[in-house]
Amino acid sequence: MSSFSYQKPLRAVSFICHAPHAKAVSVVGDFNAWNPAAHPLNQMPDHSWLLTMELKHGHHRYAFLVDGVLTLDPRAQGITRNDKGERVCLVPVS
């Protein structure tokens, strides 16, 4: 018999970054301990960058790392600050 605790389901969230000349783009946030290597985006044929990942319900802070530079998402639903005081984006997941 397995032990099972009910958790709210995860929700798919797509991160899209328009950086056609970038060599590497990743999404960093409180969901991956701001780890630049955790969630690299894939470059699409139109040269935008895309990653779809599942996040828990709640509000998550995040930003893009474009060639190592912390970059805000112009499509973000809010702006806040991370623990270092840097401006970052906010995504609500419900």
Backbone as CSV, one residue per row, in Angstrom:
resi,resn,N_x,N_y,N_z,CA_x,CA_y,CA_z,C_x,C_y,C_z
1,MET,0.840,-1.172,0.000,0.000,0.000,0.000,0.889,1.240,0.000
2,SER,0.620,2.151,-0.941,1.445,3.349,-1.015,0.800,4.483,-0.234
3,SER,1.656,5.337,0.314,1.121,6.499,1.008,0.974,7.618,-0.015
4,PHE,-0.162,8.268,-0.016,-0.435,9.308,-0.990,-1.019,10.504,-0.277
5,SER,-0.392,11.649,-0.451,-0.961,12.862,0.110,-1.450,13.715,-1.048
6,TYR,-2.636,14.262,-0.913,-3.212,15.055,-1.990,-2.457,16.371,-2.127
7,GLN,-2.075,16.682,-3.347,-1.466,17.976,-3.640,-2.240,18.593,-4.791
8,LYS,-2.327,19.906,-4.796,-2.962,20.567,-5.927,-2.173,20.218,-7.181
9,PRO,-2.864,20.034,-8.275,-2.157,19.680,-9.512,-1.262,20.814,-9.981
10,LEU,-0.240,20.448,-10.726,0.642,21.439,-11.315,-0.027,22.010,-12.559
11,ARG,0.361,23.212,-12.918,-0.213,23.871,-14.087,0.898,24.167,-15.077
12,ALA,0.665,23.870,-16.350,1.664,24.161,-17.385,1.735,25.666,-17.629
13,VAL,2.936,26.206,-17.590,3.179,27.628,-17.826,4.225,27.732,-18.931
14,SER,3.927,28.541,-19.952,4.881,28.748,-21.044,5.618,30.063,-20.848
15,PHE,6.922,29.984,-20.898,7.778,31.167,-20.833,8.299,31.426,-22.241
16,ILE,8.065,32.627,-22.751,8.496,32.989,-24.096,9.346,34.249,-23.991
17,CYS,10.535,34.193,-24.556,11.457,35.322,-24.517,11.838,35.682,-25.947
18,HIS,11.619,36.937,-26.318,12.008,37.400,-27.654,13.416,37.979,-27.566
19,ALA,14.387,37.171,-27.931,15.793,37.587,-27.923,16.480,36.927,-29.116
20,PRO,16.183,37.427,-30.320,16.625,36.739,-31.537,18.136,36.596,-31.691
21,HIS,18.909,37.469,-31.055,20.370,37.409,-31.227,21.070,36.731,-30.058
22,ALA,20.301,36.240,-29.085,20.905,35.599,-27.911,21.513,34.252,-28.277
23,LYS,22.553,33.899,-27.539,23.160,32.576,-27.700,22.567,31.566,-26.724
24,ALA,22.091,32.058,-25.570,21.500,31.172,-24.562,20.510,31.966,-23.716
25,VAL,19.360,31.339,-23.452,18.333,31.945,-22.605,17.849,30.882,-21.623
26,SER,17.722,31.259,-20.361,17.124,30.351,-19.381,16.168,31.153,-18.510
27,VAL,15.285,30.445,-17.823,14.389,31.098,-16.873,14.866,30.724,-15.474
28,VAL,15.011,31.748,-14.637,15.406,31.540,-13.249,14.298,32.089,-12.369
29,GLY,14.120,31.464,-11.211,13.072,31.936,-10.326,13.079,31.210,-8.998
30,ASP,12.101,31.562,-8.168,12.038,30.919,-6.861,11.664,29.440,-6.968
31,PHE,11.185,29.009,-8.134,10.841,27.602,-8.348,12.053,26.743,-8.687
32,ASN,13.212,27.351,-8.970,14.422,26.566,-9.247,15.650,27.136,-8.527
33,ALA,15.402,27.835,-7.418,16.467,28.416,-6.589,17.358,29.367,-7.397
34,TRP,16.782,30.013,-8.420,17.494,30.979,-9.270,18.722,30.354,-9.929
35,ASN,18.598,29.077,-10.269,19.700,28.324,-10.870,19.701,28.509,-12.393
36,PRO,20.730,29.158,-12.961,20.754,29.427,-14.407,20.767,28.174,-15.274
37,ALA,21.226,27.056,-14.730,21.322,25.833,-15.529,20.059,24.968,-15.457
38,ALA,19.129,25.315,-14.577,17.991,24.425,-14.315,16.975,24.362,-15.453
39,HIS,16.674,25.493,-16.083,15.606,25.534,-17.082,15.997,26.359,-18.309
40,PRO,16.843,25.796,-19.187,17.175,26.502,-20.433,15.975,26.517,-21.382
41,LEU,15.815,27.595,-22.128,14.760,27.679,-23.128,15.291,27.167,-24.457
42,ASN,14.383,26.748,-25.319,14.739,26.257,-26.653,14.431,27.333,-27.681
43,GLN,15.378,27.552,-28.608,15.141,28.556,-29.637,14.202,27.998,-30.699
44,MET,13.206,28.773,-31.043,12.193,28.397,-32.018,12.602,28.897,-33.412
45,PRO,11.924,28.397,-34.469,12.257,28.845,-35.833,12.153,30.359,-36.033
46,ASP,11.269,31.037,-35.272,11.145,32.494,-35.415,12.172,33.240,-34.546
47,HIS,13.104,32.509,-33.949,14.198,33.037,-33.122,13.759,33.502,-31.744
48,SER,12.494,33.273,-31.370,12.109,33.489,-29.974,12.518,32.237,-29.194
49,TRP,12.456,32.320,-27.888,12.870,31.218,-27.024,11.671,30.757,-26.212
50,LEU,11.521,29.451,-26.031,10.325,28.904,-25.397,10.670,27.777,-24.436
51,LEU,9.970,27.775,-23.315,10.015,26.644,-22.378,8.647,26.547,-21.719
52,THR,8.070,25.358,-21.743,6.841,25.102,-21.004,7.200,24.187,-19.848
53,MET,6.820,24.598,-18.646,7.116,23.797,-17.462,5.905,23.819,-16.544
54,GLU,5.869,22.879,-15.613,4.758,22.804,-14.682,5.148,23.452,-13.365
55,LEU,4.271,24.329,-12.885,4.508,25.034,-11.630,3.358,24.788,-10.670
56,LYS,3.664,24.833,-9.384,2.638,24.712,-8.347,1.793,25.981,-8.322
57,HIS,0.605,25.853,-7.764,-0.270,27.013,-7.608,0.397,28.054,-6.721
58,GLY,0.126,29.311,-6.991,0.673,30.404,-6.196,1.310,31.439,-7.093
59,HIS,2.013,32.377,-6.494,2.724,33.415,-7.227,4.211,33.074,-7.219
60,HIS,4.809,33.140,-8.390,6.224,32.794,-8.530,6.987,33.987,-9.088
61,ARG,8.149,34.262,-8.481,9.051,35.294,-8.986,9.982,34.648,-10.000
62,TYR,10.273,35.384,-11.082,11.159,34.828,-12.113,11.744,35.952,-12.959
63,ALA,12.720,35.595,-13.765,13.287,36.486,-14.784,13.965,35.594,-15.819
64,PHE,14.269,36.181,-16.950,15.058,35.478,-17.958,16.524,35.823,-17.750
65,LEU,17.384,34.872,-18.032,18.816,35.138,-18.146,19.135,35.054,-19.630
66,VAL,19.420,36.191,-20.229,19.734,36.252,-21.660,21.230,36.480,-21.779
67,ASP,21.936,35.456,-22.232,23.403,35.497,-22.293,23.994,35.983,-20.971
68,GLY,23.417,35.501,-19.867,23.933,35.801,-18.541,23.414,37.087,-17.915
69,VAL,22.583,37.839,-18.625,22.061,39.116,-18.124,20.626,38.929,-17.646
70,LEU,20.360,39.285,-16.383,19.011,39.205,-15.832,18.107,40.159,-16.603
71,THR,17.023,39.618,-17.185,16.171,40.379,-18.096,14.711,40.198,-17.704
72,LEU,13.977,41.305,-17.623,12.552,41.234,-17.300,11.756,40.740,-18.507
73,ASP,10.637,40.103,-18.229,9.719,39.604,-19.249,8.687,40.697,-19.521
74,PRO,8.656,41.266,-20.733,7.676,42.321,-21.006,6.229,41.820,-20.945
75,ARG,6.033,40.498,-21.002,4.695,39.916,-20.933,4.284,39.566,-19.504
76,ALA,5.136,39.861,-18.535,4.862,39.488,-17.137,3.602,40.168,-16.621
77,GLN,2.953,39.502,-15.675,1.728,40.059,-15.102,2.015,40.952,-13.899
78,GLY,3.267,41.052,-13.510,3.626,41.917,-12.392,5.127,42.000,-12.247
79,ILE,5.570,43.020,-11.520,6.996,43.205,-11.236,7.151,43.270,-9.713
80,THR,8.175,42.596,-9.213,8.473,42.607,-7.786,9.981,42.612,-7.641
81,ARG,10.489,42.243,-6.490,11.945,42.172,-6.296,12.324,40.801,-5.738
82,ASN,13.522,40.356,-6.099,14.017,39.100,-5.536,14.719,39.387,-4.212
83,ASP,15.305,38.368,-3.615,15.943,38.519,-2.304,17.177,39.422,-2.348
84,LYS,17.714,39.667,-3.554,18.866,40.567,-3.710,18.420,41.996,-3.994
85,GLY,17.103,42.225,-4.068,16.589,43.555,-4.360,16.510,43.882,-5.837
86,GLU,16.798,42.896,-6.704,16.737,43.124,-8.145,15.281,43.046,-8.614
87,ARG,14.933,43.861,-9.603,13.591,43.796,-10.169,13.428,42.496,-10.943
88,VAL,12.361,41.770,-10.640,12.038,40.518,-11.312,10.543,40.478,-11.610
89,CYS,10.118,39.479,-12.339,8.738,39.348,-12.773,7.943,38.457,-11.815
90,LEU,6.641,38.555,-11.959,5.740,37.769,-11.142,4.771,37.040,-12.060
91,VAL,4.589,35.739,-11.832,3.601,34.982,-12.592,2.659,34.294,-11.610
92,PRO,1.342,34.565,-11.733,0.374,33.857,-10.899,-0.006,32.536,-11.568
93,VAL,-0.098,31.489,-10.773,-0.500,30.178,-11.286,-1.695,29.730,-10.470
94,SER,-2.823,29.468,-11.170,-4.026,29.026,-10.449,-4.708,27.896,-11.181
